[in-house]
């Protein structure tokens, strides 16, 4: 069941950007002599940081979407936001350092 929709599900555009950066970083690993593979480690670390920020933003927008749509109350909003952020940080260890 899809719910929310307060932002026309535009938070998935944030996820699309995240996934594109993820694809670029994977290509850099797969082809270290290719265009993306020659990026400096600082740039790659910066891209990881952006990915973490993007996903945190998407999670916030998702939870806010449910609140505005009336699917969550304020208390549930904060509980689920904390749960979702914790789940993300747990599964994406690199983001817990950023």
Residue pairs with C-beta under 8 A, 6 or more apart in sequence:
3 66
3 69
3 71
4 62
4 65
4 66
4 68
4 69
4 71
5 65
5 69
6 64
6 65
6 68
6 69
7 61
7 65
10 61
11 57
11 58
11 61
11 62
11 65
12 58
14 54
14 55
14 57
14 58
14 61
15 54
15 55
15 58
17 54
18 51
18 54
18 55
18 58
21 47
21 50
21 51
21 54
22 51
24 36
24 47
25 36
25 44
25 47
25 48
27 34
27 36
27 37
28 34
28 36
28 37
28 39
28 44
29 37
30 37
31 37
32 38
48 94
48 95
48 98
49 98
51 95
52 92
52 94
52 95
52 98
53 98
55 88
55 92
55 95
56 85
56 88
56 95
59 81
59 84
59 85
59 88
60 81
62 84
63 72
63 77
63 80
63 81
63 84
64 77
66 72
66 77
66 80
67 73
67 74
67 77
72 80
88 95
89 95
89 96
90 96
